[in-house]
Amino acid sequence: MGLAGTGVERRPLLGLAGVLLAALTAEFNDGVTSTALIDVRGGLGISYDPGTWLTSLFSTSQIIGMSMATFWALTVSIRRWLLGVIALTCASTVLIPLTSNLGLLYLLRTVQGLCSGFTIPLLLTVALQVLPPPVRLYGLSAYGLTATFGPNISTALAALWTDLVGWQFVFYQDLPLCALSGLLVWYGVAQQPPRYERIRQFDWRGALLVTVGFGAFTTMLEQGDRLDWFNSDLICVLALVSVVALPLLVANDLTAELPLYRFSLLKRRNYLFGLTTLFTFLLLSQSASTIPLRYLQQVAGFRPEQSYVITVLIAAPQFLLLPAVAFLLDFKTVDSRWVLFAGIVCVVAACIGNSFLTSVWDAKTFLLWQGLQAAGAPLVVMPLLMMSTNTIKDPADGPFASTLMNTMRGLAEPVGVWMIQLILRWRGGLHYNRIVDQSGQGSFSALGQHSPASIAAFRSTVQAQATVLTLSDAFLVIGCLALLLAVVLAVLPVRTFSPRILAEQK
């Protein structure tokens, strides 16, 4: 029975809900583990340096999985592929808290990252398949939840598991979610015949270049600061591999029979704009969300999980704001470019407000500015998704567009890590040295007459003030980059309308 006035069957909608739940579970696998990493390391009995690889391997393998997800899903059928990936996610989730072998732990975390990458791109693919033009924008809003809601709600979930239940549930939370998503996918996603003949067309050379190139690039970004960048032989080798492999991947696109990517899509102005702006926005929004958490932890003395109020304020409204923006964009008189501009203004205003950070701020002081960021996120994401997907006229281009978009989305996380580390190292050292210099020789002479505890307290105060000034600078940098998006908005995209209006014009 179809939903009135839309032509959408209830059963495919339940299947889409299952894919959405699987994609959100994949986001939780990343965000919750990263937030609760201290507790996870303690529970598994590993130190800081080995623990960083739990995040690094997940990010790298997720991008690799995103590059190949749509090809293999269309080859073995989306339904079979998703059910297999969900089962593999459950298996790795059960085993991680039980293992004490570091090598096996890394392998299981890599499997989790691959499963995450195998899942997320299919949400957009299924939404475009099952939703007709009158309601397609609302399907895009469901995809938007994985970019806005999932990463921000992870802090609250980490607090719930580590403070009230047990660190093992950072992983075990996947089990009921996977069971429900698997049931919905099994019931609602249509079974299609496999197309195993496509295996002969698989771009094995491209897959190797993706694995080597993106693997080296993301590992370099994630581990560079810890290993002191180019003073490390490993980072130098990874940089060289990236410089060689990634251009070869682009060249391979021109000769492969069925490449993993179709870079010719970048010739379409709105797709190029949507892809680059979505990448930049996710990079900026994820970075802007982590800065208040860093302040509360390093200056106010919060545990990571105690900062959940900041991220919940961004996450919770997205269930209402994303569909509301989709409804707004469905009017012919509404220009999506102006909606996008309004979102950029909200983000810039939030960054400017947060840049007035002082050492007396607490979690409540961030609420107004985080609320502005929460309002800006759907105003940016929804127009970008509409602009990008409207350029896909040939259904055969859909999988390539989804692969490229999700790969760039996956890259936003390690690039964001690199950007924040760069700002902290560059501005942090500068502010610390200036504060020490301005303290004057008299201050140090006076301190010499006091106890070591007084000296330690002075150093702690200097470090806290340097951190405050550095994080304030980080907000300004992010705000300036967001302003650049407004400049690109004025030049690159052309006006487009909602899928419903475009369908009526044909």
ZIURMO-V75858 format. One record per residue. RES is the residue in three letters. PHI is phi as a letter, one per 30 degrees, with the letter a starting at -180 (none if undefined). PSI is psi in radians with two decimals (999 if undefined). OMEGA is omega in degrees with one decimal (NA if undefined). Layout:
# ZIURMO-V75858
((RES;PHI;PSI;OMEGA) (RES;PHI;PSI;OMEGA))
This chain:
# ZIURMO-V75858
((MET;none;2.20;-177.3) (GLY;d;2.67;174.3) (LEU;d;2.40;-171.8) (ALA;e;2.24;173.3) (GLY;i;0.00;-177.4) (THR;c;-0.43;-176.7) (GLY;i;0.27;-179.7) (VAL;c;2.23;177.3) (GLU;d;2.55;-178.3) (ARG;d;-0.67;-175.3) (ARG;d;-0.83;175.7) (PRO;d;-0.54;177.2) (LEU;d;-0.67;176.2) (LEU;d;-0.66;175.7) (GLY;d;-0.74;177.5) (LEU;d;-0.67;177.0) (ALA;d;-0.64;177.4) (GLY;d;-0.72;178.0) (VAL;d;-0.70;177.3) (LEU;d;-0.77;179.6) (LEU;d;-0.68;177.7) (ALA;d;-0.68;179.1) (ALA;d;-0.71;177.2) (LEU;d;-0.65;176.5) (THR;d;-0.70;177.2) (ALA;d;-0.70;177.2) (GLU;d;-0.70;179.1) (PHE;d;-0.64;178.1) (ASN;e;-0.62;-179.8) (ASP;d;-1.03;-170.9) (GLY;d;-0.76;-177.0) (VAL;d;-0.74;-179.7) (THR;d;-0.72;179.5) (SER;d;-0.72;-179.2) (THR;d;-0.72;-176.4) (ALA;c;0.42;-173.2) (LEU;d;-0.61;179.1) (ILE;d;-0.79;179.2) (ASP;d;-0.67;179.4) (VAL;d;-0.77;178.4) (ARG;d;-0.75;178.4) (GLY;d;-0.74;180.0) (GLY;d;-0.62;-178.9) (LEU;d;-0.20;178.1) (GLY;i;0.69;178.7) (ILE;b;2.67;-176.0) (SER;d;-3.05;-172.3) (TYR;d;-0.92;-173.9) (ASP;d;-0.88;175.8) (PRO;d;-0.54;-178.5) (GLY;d;-0.51;179.7) (THR;d;-0.46;-179.2) (TRP;d;-0.34;176.1) (LEU;d;-0.68;176.9) (THR;d;-0.74;-176.6) (SER;d;-0.81;-179.4) (LEU;d;-0.65;178.9) (PHE;d;-0.83;-178.8) (SER;d;-0.75;-178.6) (THR;d;-0.86;-177.7) (SER;d;-0.49;177.1) (GLN;d;-0.76;179.1) (ILE;d;-0.71;177.3) (ILE;d;-0.76;178.2) (GLY;d;-0.68;179.2) (MET;d;-0.58;-177.5) (SER;d;-0.38;-174.6) (MET;c;-0.08;-171.7) (ALA;d;-0.89;-173.7) (THR;d;-0.61;178.8) (PHE;d;-0.90;-175.5) (TRP;d;-0.54;177.0) (ALA;d;-0.72;178.4) (LEU;d;-0.41;-179.4) (THR;d;-0.80;-177.2) (VAL;c;-0.05;-176.4) (SER;j;2.45;-176.2) (ILE;d;-0.70;-177.0) (ARG;d;-0.88;179.6) (ARG;d;-0.75;-177.3) (TRP;d;-0.85;-178.4) (LEU;d;-0.74;-179.9) (LEU;d;-0.69;177.4) (GLY;d;-0.74;180.0) (VAL;d;-0.71;178.2) (ILE;d;-0.74;178.3) (ALA;d;-0.71;179.6) (LEU;d;-0.63;176.0) (THR;d;-0.78;179.0) (CYS;d;-0.76;-177.9) (ALA;d;-0.83;-179.5) (SER;d;-0.61;179.9) (THR;d;-0.73;-179.4) (VAL;d;-0.65;-171.1) (LEU;d;-0.53;-173.0) (ILE;e;-0.86;-178.8) (PRO;d;-0.23;-175.6) (LEU;c;-0.18;-174.1) (THR;c;2.57;175.0) (SER;c;-0.01;179.9) (ASN;c;2.13;-174.0) (LEU;d;-0.72;179.3) (GLY;d;-0.76;178.0) (LEU;d;-0.64;178.1) (LEU;d;-0.77;177.9) (TYR;d;-0.69;179.5) (LEU;d;-0.78;-179.6) (LEU;d;-0.65;178.2) (ARG;d;-0.61;175.3) (THR;d;-0.72;177.2) (VAL;d;-0.73;177.2) (GLN;d;-0.73;178.5) (GLY;d;-0.75;177.0) (LEU;d;-0.76;179.7) (CYS;d;-0.66;176.2) (SER;d;-0.81;178.5) (GLY;d;-0.56;178.4) (PHE;d;-0.34;-172.7) (THR;c;-0.88;-168.8) (ILE;e;-0.78;-178.6) (PRO;d;-0.43;-175.7) (LEU;d;-0.31;176.8) (LEU;d;-0.81;178.5) (LEU;d;-0.69;179.4) (THR;d;-0.83;-178.8) (VAL;d;-0.69;179.9) (ALA;d;-0.74;-179.9) (LEU;d;-0.46;-180.0) (GLN;d;-0.75;-169.5) (VAL;c;-0.29;-176.4) (LEU;c;2.13;177.0) (PRO;d;2.90;-177.0) (PRO;e;-0.66;-177.7) (PRO;e;-0.46;-177.1) (VAL;b;0.20;-174.9) (ARG;d;-0.60;179.3) (LEU;e;-0.59;-179.6) (TYR;d;-0.50;171.9) (GLY;d;-0.67;176.3) (LEU;d;-0.58;177.6) (SER;d;-0.55;175.4) (ALA;d;-0.71;176.2) (TYR;d;-0.66;178.8) (GLY;d;-0.47;178.4) (LEU;d;-0.61;-179.2) (THR;d;-0.37;-180.0) (ALA;c;-0.41;-175.3) (THR;c;-0.78;-176.6) (PHE;d;-0.89;-173.5) (GLY;e;-0.94;-177.6) (PRO;d;-0.55;-174.2) (ASN;d;-0.46;179.4) (ILE;d;-0.20;-175.1) (SER;d;-0.60;-179.3) (THR;d;-0.72;178.9) (ALA;d;-0.70;178.5) (LEU;d;-0.69;177.9) (ALA;d;-0.71;178.0) (ALA;d;-0.72;-179.6) (LEU;d;-0.85;-174.6) (TRP;d;-0.83;-173.3) (THR;d;-0.58;-176.1) (ASP;d;-0.50;-172.8) (LEU;c;-0.45;-173.6) (VAL;c;-1.27;-177.4) (GLY;l;2.58;-174.8) (TRP;d;-0.44;-179.6) (GLN;d;-0.47;-177.3) (PHE;d;-0.11;166.7) (VAL;e;-0.55;177.4) (PHE;c;-0.72;-175.7) (TYR;d;-0.27;176.0) (GLN;e;-0.41;-178.2) (ASP;d;-0.49;-169.8) (LEU;d;-0.94;178.0) (PRO;d;-0.61;179.1) (LEU;d;-0.74;178.3) (CYS;d;-0.67;179.9) (ALA;d;-0.79;179.8) (LEU;d;-0.77;179.8) (SER;d;-0.67;177.5) (GLY;d;-0.71;178.6) (LEU;d;-0.77;-179.7) (LEU;d;-0.69;178.2) (VAL;d;-0.77;-179.9) (TRP;d;-0.67;-177.3) (TYR;d;-0.69;-167.3) (GLY;c;-0.46;-178.8) (VAL;d;2.19;-176.1) (ALA;d;2.43;176.8) (GLN;d;2.20;178.4) (GLN;c;2.64;-180.0) (PRO;d;2.48;177.6) (PRO;d;2.73;179.0) (ARG;b;1.20;-174.0) (TYR;d;-0.30;178.1) (GLU;d;-0.35;178.5) (ARG;d;-0.36;-179.5) (ILE;e;-0.59;178.5) (ARG;d;-0.39;-179.3) (GLN;c;-0.04;-176.2) (PHE;d;2.38;-177.1) (ASP;d;1.42;-177.8) (TRP;d;-0.64;178.5) (ARG;d;-0.74;177.2) (GLY;d;-0.68;179.5) (ALA;d;-0.69;178.0) (LEU;d;-0.74;-179.9) (LEU;d;-0.65;176.0) (VAL;d;-0.83;-177.5) (THR;d;-0.81;-177.8) (VAL;d;-0.83;-174.7) (GLY;d;-0.98;-179.8) (PHE;d;-0.57;177.1) (GLY;d;-0.80;179.2) (ALA;d;-0.73;-175.8) (PHE;d;-0.87;-177.8) (THR;d;-0.64;177.2) (THR;d;-0.69;177.4) (MET;d;-0.77;-178.9) (LEU;d;-0.71;-176.5) (GLU;d;-0.65;-173.0) (GLN;c;-0.11;-173.0) (GLY;e;-0.81;-176.6) (ASP;d;-0.70;-179.5) (ARG;d;-0.62;-176.5) (LEU;c;0.17;178.2) (ASP;i;0.67;171.7) (TRP;h;-2.18;-168.8) (PHE;d;0.14;165.5) (ASN;d;-0.05;178.5) (SER;c;2.30;177.7) (ASP;d;-0.65;-179.0) (LEU;d;-0.77;-179.6) (ILE;d;-0.68;177.8) (CYS;d;-0.76;178.9) (VAL;d;-0.77;179.3) (LEU;d;-0.70;178.4) (ALA;d;-0.74;179.8) (LEU;d;-0.75;178.6) (VAL;d;-0.72;179.4) (SER;d;-0.78;-177.7) (VAL;d;-0.55;-179.7) (VAL;d;-0.81;-169.7) (ALA;d;-0.69;-174.6) (LEU;d;-0.76;173.0) (PRO;d;-0.62;176.4) (LEU;d;-0.58;176.8) (LEU;d;-0.73;177.6) (VAL;d;-0.74;178.7) (ALA;d;-0.63;179.4) (ASN;d;-0.52;179.3) (ASP;d;-0.47;-176.3) (LEU;d;-0.35;-173.6) (THR;c;-0.36;-176.5) (ALA;d;2.53;178.9) (GLU;d;-0.78;177.7) (LEU;b;1.43;-174.9) (PRO;d;2.79;177.1) (LEU;d;-0.61;178.8) (TYR;c;2.80;172.2) (ARG;b;1.54;-174.2) (PHE;d;-0.24;176.6) (SER;d;-0.34;176.4) (LEU;d;-0.40;-179.2) (LEU;d;-0.17;175.3) (LYS;d;-0.30;179.1) (ARG;d;2.10;-169.2) (ARG;e;-0.82;-176.7) (ASN;d;-0.58;178.7) (TYR;d;-0.75;177.1) (LEU;d;-0.78;179.4) (PHE;d;-0.82;-178.9) (GLY;d;-0.73;-177.7) (LEU;d;-0.89;-176.3) (THR;d;-0.65;-178.5) (THR;d;-0.66;176.9) (LEU;d;-0.75;177.0) (PHE;e;-0.84;-177.6) (THR;d;-0.73;-178.8) (PHE;d;-0.77;179.0) (LEU;d;-0.66;176.3) (LEU;e;-0.81;-177.7) (LEU;d;-0.74;-176.3) (SER;d;-0.69;177.8) (GLN;d;-0.67;178.2) (SER;d;-0.77;-179.7) (ALA;d;-0.53;179.0) (SER;d;-0.53;-177.5) (THR;d;-0.39;-176.9) (ILE;d;-0.83;175.8) (PRO;e;-0.64;178.5) (LEU;d;-0.72;179.1) (ARG;d;-0.71;178.1) (TYR;d;-0.84;-177.2) (LEU;d;-0.55;-179.5) (GLN;d;-0.79;-172.0) (GLN;d;-0.52;-177.1) (VAL;c;-0.83;-177.1) (ALA;d;-0.19;175.6) (GLY;i;0.38;178.4) (PHE;d;2.64;162.9) (ARG;d;2.71;-179.5) (PRO;e;-0.71;-175.0) (GLU;d;-0.32;-179.3) (GLN;d;-0.11;-177.6) (SER;c;0.23;-170.4) (TYR;d;-0.44;-178.7) (VAL;e;-0.64;-177.7) (ILE;d;-0.80;-175.4) (THR;d;-0.53;177.0) (VAL;d;-0.61;179.1) (LEU;d;-0.55;176.7) (ILE;d;-0.69;-172.3) (ALA;d;-0.85;-169.9) (ALA;e;-0.77;-177.2) (PRO;d;-0.21;-173.4) (GLN;d;-0.47;178.4) (PHE;d;-0.49;177.9) (LEU;c;-0.68;-173.7) (LEU;d;-0.69;-179.1) (LEU;d;-0.88;175.4) (PRO;d;-0.59;179.1) (ALA;d;-0.72;177.6) (VAL;d;-0.64;175.3) (ALA;d;-0.74;177.1) (PHE;d;-0.72;180.0) (LEU;d;-0.74;-177.6) (LEU;d;-0.25;-178.1) (ASP;d;-0.02;176.1) (PHE;c;2.38;-176.9) (LYS;d;-0.51;-177.7) (THR;d;-0.16;-177.6) (VAL;c;2.12;177.2) (ASP;d;2.08;-176.2) (SER;d;-0.45;179.9) (ARG;d;-0.63;176.9) (TRP;d;-0.61;175.0) (VAL;d;-0.77;177.9) (LEU;d;-0.73;178.8) (PHE;d;-0.72;177.6) (ALA;d;-0.68;177.9) (GLY;d;-0.71;178.3) (ILE;d;-0.69;178.1) (VAL;d;-0.74;178.1) (CYS;d;-0.75;-179.4) (VAL;d;-0.79;179.6) (VAL;d;-0.76;179.1) (ALA;d;-0.70;178.3) (ALA;d;-0.72;179.3) (CYS;d;-0.73;179.0) (ILE;d;-0.77;178.4) (GLY;d;-0.76;-180.0) (ASN;d;-0.39;-178.3) (SER;d;-0.26;175.9) (PHE;d;0.32;180.0) (LEU;e;2.38;173.5) (THR;b;3.01;-176.2) (SER;d;-0.11;179.4) (VAL;c;0.02;178.9) (TRP;d;2.60;170.5) (ASP;b;-3.00;-175.7) (ALA;d;-0.64;-177.2) (LYS;d;-0.51;-178.0) (THR;d;-0.46;-179.1) (PHE;d;-0.23;-167.0) (LEU;d;-0.77;-179.0) (LEU;e;-0.83;-176.0) (TRP;d;-0.61;175.1) (GLN;d;-0.56;174.4) (GLY;d;-0.68;176.0) (LEU;d;-0.69;178.3) (GLN;d;-0.67;177.3) (ALA;d;-0.67;178.4) (ALA;d;-0.60;-177.5) (GLY;d;-0.53;-174.9) (ALA;e;-0.94;-179.7) (PRO;d;-0.51;178.2) (LEU;d;-0.39;176.3) (VAL;c;-0.83;-171.7) (VAL;d;-0.80;-175.3) (MET;d;-0.84;176.2) (PRO;e;-0.65;179.6) (LEU;d;-0.77;178.8) (LEU;d;-0.71;179.1) (MET;d;-0.79;178.9) (MET;e;-0.76;-176.6) (SER;d;-0.85;-175.3) (THR;d;-0.45;178.0) (ASN;d;-0.34;179.0) (THR;d;-0.19;-177.3) (ILE;d;1.70;179.5) (LYS;c;-0.65;-179.7) (ASP;c;2.12;179.4) (PRO;e;-0.45;179.7) (ALA;d;-0.38;178.9) (ASP;d;-0.28;-175.4) (GLY;e;-0.88;-180.0) (PRO;d;-0.67;179.4) (PHE;d;-0.72;179.1) (ALA;d;-0.72;179.3) (SER;d;-0.74;-179.6) (THR;d;-0.82;-177.7) (LEU;d;-0.74;-179.1) (MET;d;-0.77;-177.1) (ASN;d;-0.53;175.2) (THR;d;-0.77;177.8) (MET;d;-0.63;177.0) (ARG;d;-0.74;177.8) (GLY;d;-0.59;179.6) (LEU;d;-0.40;-176.5) (ALA;e;-0.59;-177.1) (GLU;d;-0.96;179.3) (PRO;d;-0.57;176.9) (VAL;d;-0.65;176.2) (GLY;d;-0.71;176.8) (VAL;e;-0.81;179.2) (TRP;d;-0.76;-176.6) (MET;d;-0.79;179.8) (ILE;d;-0.72;178.7) (GLN;d;-0.65;178.3) (LEU;d;-0.78;179.7) (ILE;d;-0.77;-178.4) (LEU;d;-0.68;-179.5) (ARG;d;-0.75;-175.2) (TRP;d;-0.95;-176.7) (ARG;d;-0.53;-178.0) (GLY;d;-0.84;178.8) (GLY;d;-0.67;179.1) (LEU;d;-0.86;-178.6) (HIS;d;-0.70;-179.4) (TYR;d;-0.81;-178.9) (ASN;d;-0.67;179.7) (ARG;d;-0.73;179.8) (ILE;d;-0.72;178.7) (VAL;d;-0.75;179.7) (ASP;d;-0.72;-177.2) (GLN;d;-0.26;178.0) (SER;d;-0.50;175.6) (GLY;i;2.69;-179.3) (GLN;d;-0.53;-179.3) (GLY;d;-0.65;-179.8) (SER;d;-0.72;-178.2) (PHE;d;-0.57;176.7) (SER;d;-0.73;178.4) (ALA;d;-0.69;-179.5) (LEU;d;-0.53;-179.3) (GLY;d;-0.35;-179.6) (GLN;c;0.02;-178.0) (HIS;c;3.13;-176.0) (SER;d;2.81;174.5) (PRO;e;-0.50;178.8) (ALA;d;-0.65;178.1) (SER;d;-0.72;178.4) (ILE;d;-0.73;179.5) (ALA;d;-0.67;178.6) (ALA;d;-0.69;177.6) (PHE;d;-0.81;179.9) (ARG;d;-0.68;178.7) (SER;d;-0.70;178.7) (THR;d;-0.76;178.2) (VAL;d;-0.77;-179.4) (GLN;d;-0.69;179.5) (ALA;d;-0.75;179.2) (GLN;d;-0.68;177.3) (ALA;d;-0.67;178.0) (THR;d;-0.76;179.2) (VAL;e;-0.84;-179.3) (LEU;d;-0.65;-180.0) (THR;d;-0.78;179.9) (LEU;d;-0.58;174.2) (SER;d;-0.75;176.7) (ASP;d;-0.68;-179.6) (ALA;d;-0.71;176.3) (PHE;d;-0.70;179.6) (LEU;d;-0.69;177.6) (VAL;d;-0.79;179.5) (ILE;d;-0.71;177.5) (GLY;d;-0.71;178.0) (CYS;d;-0.71;177.4) (LEU;d;-0.63;176.5) (ALA;d;-0.63;176.6) (LEU;d;-0.58;176.9) (LEU;d;-0.58;176.8) (LEU;d;-0.63;177.8) (ALA;d;-0.64;177.9) (VAL;d;-0.79;178.2) (VAL;d;-0.65;178.3) (LEU;e;-0.62;-178.2) (ALA;d;-0.26;-172.2) (VAL;c;-0.78;-164.0) (LEU;d;-0.96;-169.7) (PRO;d;2.71;172.0) (VAL;c;2.78;-175.5) (ARG;d;2.47;173.8) (THR;b;2.92;-177.3) (PHE;b;2.99;-179.1) (SER;d;2.73;178.5) (PRO;e;-0.60;179.4) (ARG;d;-0.78;-178.4) (ILE;d;-0.70;178.4) (LEU;d;-0.68;178.6) (ALA;d;-0.65;179.8) (GLU;d;-0.44;-178.6) (GLN;d;-0.27;-179.3) (LYS;d;999;NA))
